[in-house]
Amino acid sequence: MNNNNDKLYLKAFNDGYILAKFNSHLINKLLESKIDSPYFDGLRDGNLEFVQQLKLSRLNELDKLDKDKSQNRDIER
């Protein structure tokens, strides 16, 4: 990639992340198109990054709840 494509990809990555966070319906509609360009590659990757972070966050929340629940059981015994 050249410098302009890198900047375009980075902007699109950030745009994709923000759209995924605040307007997931819109980003999903946009990504239904099969356009192959640095901008759409960035949108896809930004969306994917947000989804992966969201899943990781939820998993961490579940782990914390499980630990809290286990600690409460130990206290009751």
QUIWO-V217720 format. One record per residue. N is the residue number from 0. RES is the residue in three letters. NEAR is the number of other ideal C-beta (glycine too) atoms within 8 Angstrom. D_CENTER is the distance of its C-alpha to the mean C-alpha in Angstrom with 1 decimal. Layout:
n=N res=RES near=NEAR d_center=D_CENTER
n=N res=RES near=NEAR d_center=D_CENTER
This chain:
n=0 res=MET near=5 d_center=23.7
n=1 res=ASN near=5 d_center=25.7
n=2 res=ASN near=5 d_center=25.0
n=3 res=ASN near=6 d_center=24.4
n=4 res=ASN near=9 d_center=21.9
n=5 res=ASP near=9 d_center=20.1
n=6 res=LYS near=8 d_center=20.0
n=7 res=LEU near=11 d_center=19.0
n=8 res=TYR near=13 d_center=16.1
n=9 res=LEU near=9 d_center=14.9
n=10 res=LYS near=10 d_center=15.4
n=11 res=ALA near=15 d_center=13.6
n=12 res=PHE near=13 d_center=10.5
n=13 res=ASN near=10 d_center=10.6
n=14 res=ASP near=11 d_center=11.6
n=15 res=GLY near=17 d_center=8.8
n=16 res=TYR near=12 d_center=6.2
n=17 res=ILE near=9 d_center=9.0
n=18 res=LEU near=15 d_center=9.8
n=19 res=ALA near=12 d_center=6.8
n=20 res=LYS near=7 d_center=7.4
n=21 res=PHE near=5 d_center=11.1
n=22 res=ASN near=6 d_center=12.2
n=23 res=SER near=8 d_center=10.3
n=24 res=HIS near=6 d_center=13.8
n=25 res=LEU near=8 d_center=14.4
n=26 res=ILE near=13 d_center=11.6
n=27 res=ASN near=8 d_center=12.5
n=28 res=LYS near=7 d_center=16.0
n=29 res=LEU near=10 d_center=15.7
n=30 res=LEU near=10 d_center=14.1
n=31 res=GLU near=5 d_center=17.0
n=32 res=SER near=6 d_center=19.2
n=33 res=LYS near=3 d_center=19.9
n=34 res=ILE near=5 d_center=20.5
n=35 res=ASP near=5 d_center=20.5
n=36 res=SER near=6 d_center=20.2
n=37 res=PRO near=10 d_center=18.4
n=38 res=TYR near=10 d_center=16.9
n=39 res=PHE near=13 d_center=15.4
n=40 res=ASP near=11 d_center=14.4
n=41 res=GLY near=17 d_center=12.4
n=42 res=LEU near=16 d_center=10.9
n=43 res=ARG near=10 d_center=10.0
n=44 res=ASP near=10 d_center=8.6
n=45 res=GLY near=17 d_center=6.6
n=46 res=ASN near=14 d_center=5.2
n=47 res=LEU near=8 d_center=4.9
n=48 res=GLU near=11 d_center=3.6
n=49 res=PHE near=12 d_center=0.9
n=50 res=VAL near=9 d_center=3.0
n=51 res=GLN near=8 d_center=4.7
n=52 res=GLN near=8 d_center=4.9
n=53 res=LEU near=8 d_center=5.7
n=54 res=LYS near=8 d_center=8.0
n=55 res=LEU near=8 d_center=9.4
n=56 res=SER near=8 d_center=10.2
n=57 res=ARG near=8 d_center=11.9
n=58 res=LEU near=8 d_center=13.7
n=59 res=ASN near=8 d_center=14.9
n=60 res=GLU near=8 d_center=16.2
n=61 res=LEU near=8 d_center=18.0
n=62 res=ASP near=8 d_center=19.5
n=63 res=LYS near=8 d_center=20.7
n=64 res=LEU near=8 d_center=22.2
n=65 res=ASP near=8 d_center=23.9
n=66 res=LYS near=8 d_center=25.3
n=67 res=ASP near=8 d_center=26.6
n=68 res=LYS near=8 d_center=28.1
n=69 res=SER near=8 d_center=29.8
n=70 res=GLN near=8 d_center=31.2
n=71 res=ASN near=8 d_center=32.6
n=72 res=ARG near=8 d_center=34.4
n=73 res=ASP near=7 d_center=35.9
n=74 res=ILE near=6 d_center=37.2
n=75 res=GLU near=5 d_center=38.8
n=76 res=ARG near=4 d_center=40.7
